[in-house]
Amino acid sequence: MPTDGYRVLVDRVWPRGRSKEALALDEWMKELAPSTELRKWFGHDPGRFDEFRSRYRRELGRAPARSLLAELAARAAHETVTLVYGAKDEEHNQAVVLAEALEEQIRDHAAHP
């Protein structure tokens, strides 16, 4: 995984059946993950994804997630950052939403340094 750059687990709970060695993480940002309430409400139901995205984006705007997001965006602007998650659905999960938020922060920072 040398090309993965900085690997960050963005789940609140450890992915079932995965060892620390197998994930090869640089950091675990639990506080950047969706709240337990939101995660349970979503339940990885693709039909709830749009609402999940809206709710999660609101959570990302509050402390401590807001500062962690800014920290991760600053890193991602200069090096490869890989968001690690345990969900099986690659299109409907928090890492998708988080990647969108990171890209927006990087663009906004570049436009208004």
PyMOL CGO cylinders between C-alpha atoms (Angstrom):
from pymol import cmd
from pymol.cgo import CYLINDER

trace = [
    CYLINDER, 0.00, 0.00, 0.00, 2.90, 2.39, -0.53, 0.3, 1, 1, 1, 1, 1, 1,
    CYLINDER, 2.90, 2.39, -0.53, 0.91, 4.45, -3.05, 0.3, 1, 1, 1, 1, 1, 1,
    CYLINDER, 0.91, 4.45, -3.05, -1.96, 4.95, -0.58, 0.3, 1, 1, 1, 1, 1, 1,
    CYLINDER, -1.96, 4.95, -0.58, -0.10, 7.75, 1.13, 0.3, 1, 1, 1, 1, 1, 1,
    CYLINDER, -0.10, 7.75, 1.13, -1.50, 8.72, 4.53, 0.3, 1, 1, 1, 1, 1, 1,
    CYLINDER, -1.50, 8.72, 4.53, -4.14, 6.13, 5.54, 0.3, 1, 1, 1, 1, 1, 1,
    CYLINDER, -4.14, 6.13, 5.54, -6.94, 7.29, 7.85, 0.3, 1, 1, 1, 1, 1, 1,
    CYLINDER, -6.94, 7.29, 7.85, -9.70, 5.14, 9.29, 0.3, 1, 1, 1, 1, 1, 1,
    CYLINDER, -9.70, 5.14, 9.29, -12.90, 7.22, 9.25, 0.3, 1, 1, 1, 1, 1, 1,
    CYLINDER, -12.90, 7.22, 9.25, -15.20, 4.81, 11.10, 0.3, 1, 1, 1, 1, 1, 1,
    CYLINDER, -15.20, 4.81, 11.10, -16.32, 5.31, 14.69, 0.3, 1, 1, 1, 1, 1, 1,
    CYLINDER, -16.32, 5.31, 14.69, -16.02, 1.56, 15.33, 0.3, 1, 1, 1, 1, 1, 1,
    CYLINDER, -16.02, 1.56, 15.33, -13.21, -0.76, 14.31, 0.3, 1, 1, 1, 1, 1, 1,
    CYLINDER, -13.21, -0.76, 14.31, -14.03, -2.74, 11.13, 0.3, 1, 1, 1, 1, 1, 1,
    CYLINDER, -14.03, -2.74, 11.13, -15.02, -6.28, 12.06, 0.3, 1, 1, 1, 1, 1, 1,
    CYLINDER, -15.02, -6.28, 12.06, -12.48, -8.96, 11.36, 0.3, 1, 1, 1, 1, 1, 1,
    CYLINDER, -12.48, -8.96, 11.36, -9.68, -6.58, 10.33, 0.3, 1, 1, 1, 1, 1, 1,
    CYLINDER, -9.68, -6.58, 10.33, -6.36, -6.49, 12.12, 0.3, 1, 1, 1, 1, 1, 1,
    CYLINDER, -6.36, -6.49, 12.12, -4.37, -3.37, 12.82, 0.3, 1, 1, 1, 1, 1, 1,
    CYLINDER, -4.37, -3.37, 12.82, -1.62, -4.73, 10.57, 0.3, 1, 1, 1, 1, 1, 1,
    CYLINDER, -1.62, -4.73, 10.57, -3.99, -5.47, 7.68, 0.3, 1, 1, 1, 1, 1, 1,
    CYLINDER, -3.99, -5.47, 7.68, -5.36, -1.91, 7.69, 0.3, 1, 1, 1, 1, 1, 1,
    CYLINDER, -5.36, -1.91, 7.69, -1.88, -0.34, 7.84, 0.3, 1, 1, 1, 1, 1, 1,
    CYLINDER, -1.88, -0.34, 7.84, -3.24, 2.90, 9.26, 0.3, 1, 1, 1, 1, 1, 1,
    CYLINDER, -3.24, 2.90, 9.26, -1.44, 6.13, 9.97, 0.3, 1, 1, 1, 1, 1, 1,
    CYLINDER, -1.44, 6.13, 9.97, -4.34, 7.50, 12.01, 0.3, 1, 1, 1, 1, 1, 1,
    CYLINDER, -4.34, 7.50, 12.01, -7.83, 6.67, 13.27, 0.3, 1, 1, 1, 1, 1, 1,
    CYLINDER, -7.83, 6.67, 13.27, -10.08, 9.76, 13.26, 0.3, 1, 1, 1, 1, 1, 1,
    CYLINDER, -10.08, 9.76, 13.26, -13.13, 8.47, 15.15, 0.3, 1, 1, 1, 1, 1, 1,
    CYLINDER, -13.13, 8.47, 15.15, -14.35, 12.02, 15.75, 0.3, 1, 1, 1, 1, 1, 1,
    CYLINDER, -14.35, 12.02, 15.75, -14.58, 12.59, 11.99, 0.3, 1, 1, 1, 1, 1, 1,
    CYLINDER, -14.58, 12.59, 11.99, -16.96, 9.66, 11.56, 0.3, 1, 1, 1, 1, 1, 1,
    CYLINDER, -16.96, 9.66, 11.56, -20.75, 10.07, 11.64, 0.3, 1, 1, 1, 1, 1, 1,
    CYLINDER, -20.75, 10.07, 11.64, -22.30, 10.05, 15.09, 0.3, 1, 1, 1, 1, 1, 1,
    CYLINDER, -22.30, 10.05, 15.09, -23.51, 6.72, 16.43, 0.3, 1, 1, 1, 1, 1, 1,
    CYLINDER, -23.51, 6.72, 16.43, -27.09, 8.00, 16.12, 0.3, 1, 1, 1, 1, 1, 1,
    CYLINDER, -27.09, 8.00, 16.12, -26.66, 8.95, 12.47, 0.3, 1, 1, 1, 1, 1, 1,
    CYLINDER, -26.66, 8.95, 12.47, -24.80, 5.74, 11.62, 0.3, 1, 1, 1, 1, 1, 1,
    CYLINDER, -24.80, 5.74, 11.62, -27.56, 3.61, 13.15, 0.3, 1, 1, 1, 1, 1, 1,
    CYLINDER, -27.56, 3.61, 13.15, -30.31, 5.66, 11.47, 0.3, 1, 1, 1, 1, 1, 1,
    CYLINDER, -30.31, 5.66, 11.47, -28.64, 5.30, 8.06, 0.3, 1, 1, 1, 1, 1, 1,
    CYLINDER, -28.64, 5.30, 8.06, -28.02, 1.56, 8.43, 0.3, 1, 1, 1, 1, 1, 1,
    CYLINDER, -28.02, 1.56, 8.43, -26.27, 1.58, 5.03, 0.3, 1, 1, 1, 1, 1, 1,
    CYLINDER, -26.27, 1.58, 5.03, -29.65, 1.90, 3.31, 0.3, 1, 1, 1, 1, 1, 1,
    CYLINDER, -29.65, 1.90, 3.31, -28.97, 3.41, -0.15, 0.3, 1, 1, 1, 1, 1, 1,
    CYLINDER, -28.97, 3.41, -0.15, -32.47, 4.91, -0.10, 0.3, 1, 1, 1, 1, 1, 1,
    CYLINDER, -32.47, 4.91, -0.10, -31.45, 7.04, 2.88, 0.3, 1, 1, 1, 1, 1, 1,
    CYLINDER, -31.45, 7.04, 2.88, -28.10, 8.13, 1.45, 0.3, 1, 1, 1, 1, 1, 1,
    CYLINDER, -28.10, 8.13, 1.45, -29.10, 11.62, 0.28, 0.3, 1, 1, 1, 1, 1, 1,
    CYLINDER, -29.10, 11.62, 0.28, -30.53, 12.46, 3.71, 0.3, 1, 1, 1, 1, 1, 1,
    CYLINDER, -30.53, 12.46, 3.71, -27.53, 10.81, 5.37, 0.3, 1, 1, 1, 1, 1, 1,
    CYLINDER, -27.53, 10.81, 5.37, -25.24, 13.02, 3.28, 0.3, 1, 1, 1, 1, 1, 1,
    CYLINDER, -25.24, 13.02, 3.28, -27.09, 16.17, 4.41, 0.3, 1, 1, 1, 1, 1, 1,
    CYLINDER, -27.09, 16.17, 4.41, -27.07, 15.18, 8.08, 0.3, 1, 1, 1, 1, 1, 1,
    CYLINDER, -27.07, 15.18, 8.08, -23.46, 14.08, 8.02, 0.3, 1, 1, 1, 1, 1, 1,
    CYLINDER, -23.46, 14.08, 8.02, -22.37, 17.31, 6.32, 0.3, 1, 1, 1, 1, 1, 1,
    CYLINDER, -22.37, 17.31, 6.32, -24.05, 19.22, 9.19, 0.3, 1, 1, 1, 1, 1, 1,
    CYLINDER, -24.05, 19.22, 9.19, -22.10, 17.09, 11.68, 0.3, 1, 1, 1, 1, 1, 1,
    CYLINDER, -22.10, 17.09, 11.68, -18.87, 17.82, 9.82, 0.3, 1, 1, 1, 1, 1, 1,
    CYLINDER, -18.87, 17.82, 9.82, -19.54, 21.54, 10.36, 0.3, 1, 1, 1, 1, 1, 1,
    CYLINDER, -19.54, 21.54, 10.36, -19.46, 21.17, 14.14, 0.3, 1, 1, 1, 1, 1, 1,
    CYLINDER, -19.46, 21.17, 14.14, -16.56, 20.71, 16.55, 0.3, 1, 1, 1, 1, 1, 1,
    CYLINDER, -16.56, 20.71, 16.55, -14.46, 18.63, 16.77, 0.3, 1, 1, 1, 1, 1, 1,
    CYLINDER, -14.46, 18.63, 16.77, -15.13, 17.33, 13.24, 0.3, 1, 1, 1, 1, 1, 1,
    CYLINDER, -15.13, 17.33, 13.24, -14.75, 20.79, 11.65, 0.3, 1, 1, 1, 1, 1, 1,
    CYLINDER, -14.75, 20.79, 11.65, -11.14, 21.19, 12.80, 0.3, 1, 1, 1, 1, 1, 1,
    CYLINDER, -11.14, 21.19, 12.80, -10.24, 17.58, 11.95, 0.3, 1, 1, 1, 1, 1, 1,
    CYLINDER, -10.24, 17.58, 11.95, -11.70, 18.04, 8.48, 0.3, 1, 1, 1, 1, 1, 1,
    CYLINDER, -11.70, 18.04, 8.48, -9.59, 21.19, 7.99, 0.3, 1, 1, 1, 1, 1, 1,
    CYLINDER, -9.59, 21.19, 7.99, -6.50, 19.34, 9.22, 0.3, 1, 1, 1, 1, 1, 1,
    CYLINDER, -6.50, 19.34, 9.22, -7.11, 16.43, 6.87, 0.3, 1, 1, 1, 1, 1, 1,
    CYLINDER, -7.11, 16.43, 6.87, -7.84, 18.77, 3.94, 0.3, 1, 1, 1, 1, 1, 1,
    CYLINDER, -7.84, 18.77, 3.94, -4.55, 20.60, 4.52, 0.3, 1, 1, 1, 1, 1, 1,
    CYLINDER, -4.55, 20.60, 4.52, -2.73, 17.27, 4.40, 0.3, 1, 1, 1, 1, 1, 1,
    CYLINDER, -2.73, 17.27, 4.40, -4.69, 16.09, 1.33, 0.3, 1, 1, 1, 1, 1, 1,
    CYLINDER, -4.69, 16.09, 1.33, -3.79, 19.29, -0.52, 0.3, 1, 1, 1, 1, 1, 1,
    CYLINDER, -3.79, 19.29, -0.52, -0.12, 18.23, -0.43, 0.3, 1, 1, 1, 1, 1, 1,
    CYLINDER, -0.12, 18.23, -0.43, -0.07, 14.45, -0.29, 0.3, 1, 1, 1, 1, 1, 1,
    CYLINDER, -0.07, 14.45, -0.29, -2.18, 11.40, -1.02, 0.3, 1, 1, 1, 1, 1, 1,
    CYLINDER, -2.18, 11.40, -1.02, -4.72, 10.64, 1.70, 0.3, 1, 1, 1, 1, 1, 1,
    CYLINDER, -4.72, 10.64, 1.70, -6.64, 7.36, 1.66, 0.3, 1, 1, 1, 1, 1, 1,
    CYLINDER, -6.64, 7.36, 1.66, -9.91, 7.18, 3.59, 0.3, 1, 1, 1, 1, 1, 1,
    CYLINDER, -9.91, 7.18, 3.59, -10.32, 3.71, 5.08, 0.3, 1, 1, 1, 1, 1, 1,
    CYLINDER, -10.32, 3.71, 5.08, -13.78, 2.46, 6.03, 0.3, 1, 1, 1, 1, 1, 1,
    CYLINDER, -13.78, 2.46, 6.03, -15.48, -0.82, 6.81, 0.3, 1, 1, 1, 1, 1, 1,
    CYLINDER, -15.48, -0.82, 6.81, -18.68, -0.50, 4.75, 0.3, 1, 1, 1, 1, 1, 1,
    CYLINDER, -18.68, -0.50, 4.75, -19.16, -3.01, 1.95, 0.3, 1, 1, 1, 1, 1, 1,
    CYLINDER, -19.16, -3.01, 1.95, -21.07, -0.53, -0.26, 0.3, 1, 1, 1, 1, 1, 1,
    CYLINDER, -21.07, -0.53, -0.26, -18.43, 1.60, -1.97, 0.3, 1, 1, 1, 1, 1, 1,
    CYLINDER, -18.43, 1.60, -1.97, -20.93, 4.20, -3.25, 0.3, 1, 1, 1, 1, 1, 1,
    CYLINDER, -20.93, 4.20, -3.25, -23.09, 4.81, -0.16, 0.3, 1, 1, 1, 1, 1, 1,
    CYLINDER, -23.09, 4.81, -0.16, -20.89, 5.39, 2.88, 0.3, 1, 1, 1, 1, 1, 1,
    CYLINDER, -20.89, 5.39, 2.88, -19.39, 8.15, 4.99, 0.3, 1, 1, 1, 1, 1, 1,
    CYLINDER, -19.39, 8.15, 4.99, -16.05, 8.09, 3.16, 0.3, 1, 1, 1, 1, 1, 1,
    CYLINDER, -16.05, 8.09, 3.16, -17.82, 9.19, -0.05, 0.3, 1, 1, 1, 1, 1, 1,
    CYLINDER, -17.82, 9.19, -0.05, -19.33, 12.19, 1.76, 0.3, 1, 1, 1, 1, 1, 1,
    CYLINDER, -19.33, 12.19, 1.76, -16.09, 12.94, 3.55, 0.3, 1, 1, 1, 1, 1, 1,
    CYLINDER, -16.09, 12.94, 3.55, -14.13, 12.87, 0.28, 0.3, 1, 1, 1, 1, 1, 1,
    CYLINDER, -14.13, 12.87, 0.28, -16.58, 15.39, -1.20, 0.3, 1, 1, 1, 1, 1, 1,
    CYLINDER, -16.58, 15.39, -1.20, -16.16, 17.65, 1.83, 0.3, 1, 1, 1, 1, 1, 1,
    CYLINDER, -16.16, 17.65, 1.83, -12.36, 17.38, 1.64, 0.3, 1, 1, 1, 1, 1, 1,
    CYLINDER, -12.36, 17.38, 1.64, -12.33, 18.24, -2.06, 0.3, 1, 1, 1, 1, 1, 1,
    CYLINDER, -12.33, 18.24, -2.06, -14.52, 21.30, -1.41, 0.3, 1, 1, 1, 1, 1, 1,
    CYLINDER, -14.52, 21.30, -1.41, -12.25, 22.50, 1.39, 0.3, 1, 1, 1, 1, 1, 1,
    CYLINDER, -12.25, 22.50, 1.39, -9.17, 22.08, -0.79, 0.3, 1, 1, 1, 1, 1, 1,
    CYLINDER, -9.17, 22.08, -0.79, -10.82, 23.99, -3.67, 0.3, 1, 1, 1, 1, 1, 1,
    CYLINDER, -10.82, 23.99, -3.67, -12.04, 26.76, -1.35, 0.3, 1, 1, 1, 1, 1, 1,
    CYLINDER, -12.04, 26.76, -1.35, -8.63, 27.13, 0.24, 0.3, 1, 1, 1, 1, 1, 1,
    CYLINDER, -8.63, 27.13, 0.24, -6.93, 27.28, -3.16, 0.3, 1, 1, 1, 1, 1, 1,
    CYLINDER, -6.93, 27.28, -3.16, -9.40, 29.94, -4.32, 0.3, 1, 1, 1, 1, 1, 1,
    CYLINDER, -9.40, 29.94, -4.32, -9.11, 31.98, -1.08, 0.3, 1, 1, 1, 1, 1, 1,
    CYLINDER, -9.11, 31.98, -1.08, -5.70, 31.30, 0.51, 0.3, 1, 1, 1, 1, 1, 1,
]
cmd.load_cgo(trace, "trace")
